[in-house]
Amino acid sequence: MSVTVLVPAAGMGRRMGATVNKQYLALDGRPILAHTLALFDSHPQVDHLFVISPPAEIDYCRAEVVERYRFGKVRAVVPGGGERQDSVRNGLLACGAGPQDTVLVHDGVRPLFPPELIPVVVEAARRCGACVVGVPVKDTIKEVVEGRVRGTPDRERLWQAQTPQAFRFDLILKAHRKALEAGFRVTDDAALVERLGHPVVMVEGSYRNIKITTPEDLALVRALRAFSKGEEP
């Protein structure tokens, strides 16, 4: 059973306020996406990588990231869709995985995922069919409707979902197809599997596994990388 990683990198990054899409912003001299791909390209348990890019940026992504940094496990740069869910579905259809193979979906702008957790995630997906990496929330969460607090969920039961999320290929493909038929839209692949009534297990990740969405996120990731190397941020 092979392990395939889909890396959605088709977001426009409007909240970054940059002139290029966020996955290509520099982090220690390399695009953020290159750091993310390196986590999986160098791991012995990963067999295949597929990058999902905006159609207009496929040639740039291939030349300036995949070929420039010699990622040997990247099999293709796949055109993304209108939304993240469409992009992941395109990746699933393009990757050629077998029914019992394991597929990980990991955001292209999460460059600090601890690679030592890859075997844990793969094993959880093989054992249970679906898993998601996450961390317990630290703050009290309020449910707010039209500016008014409607409730305070029990913090002990709340986790912040991250990526990678990992699945048996036939299960996640079925979940995406059923959602497409029903017009069901989410921002989280695990939610599609939950909708089928299939259990999804949680694997505890790291608070460092930040998704770079805003300039503040990028500054924090740069500081964390500098700290880990013993440098002044």
Phi, psi and omega in degrees: 000123184273165177240119179245138178245123173263130182240094176294124178220045184250008181287153181271338175066041184297329182287348178284335182065027182258167180273349175236159179295148192301329182293345181255002175295150185282137173224110185053041174085358179233155176298146177309316181301324180296321177296319181294314180298325181298329179302320186263325182298329182268358184271130185294340182275347180268130181260319187221146175234138174230123178265137181248116190236155170305138183309322183288345184251007184300312181297318179296314181299316181295315185283315189270347179239298186295307183283321183299321183257010169056055176276101188285343182265357177284114184272332181194157168254116189262139177292133178280175180248195183293325178227170184304318181301319178294321181295315179296318178300319176300319179296319178298316182291335183268341193280341176070023180289154176276163185306322184264002178289161180258132178240126174256140174243120184226130180301136180293346182248032170242079187277357185251016176298132181289114184296340178293347177274351181303312179298327179294317180293316180298315180297319179297319179292321179291326182282319189245347180095332182202137175211158179225140175274140179195177179224149176298140178292147181264329186260160170289135182255135177247137170271122187236131176233121179052043175083001181242140179288126179258339182181166178231098181297153178294114183299331182296341182257001187255132176233148175268118182286140176233193167231159011285155165245140189232144187212155163290135190302313183296329181289312183289327177294318177299317181299317179293320180294318178296320179294321179296317180298323184270353184069031183270123185242132177220171175252009189220122183296325180300327180297330178292322177289320176303322181298332177283350184086009180273137180293145176236127181264154180257132173249125181290127182257226185223143176291345176284344185283067188275138171271121184280107182239329183235165175303327179294322178298316181296318178299320180293317179297318177299319179294319180294320178294318178296318180298318182294336179263003179075023181257165172284128180293000000 
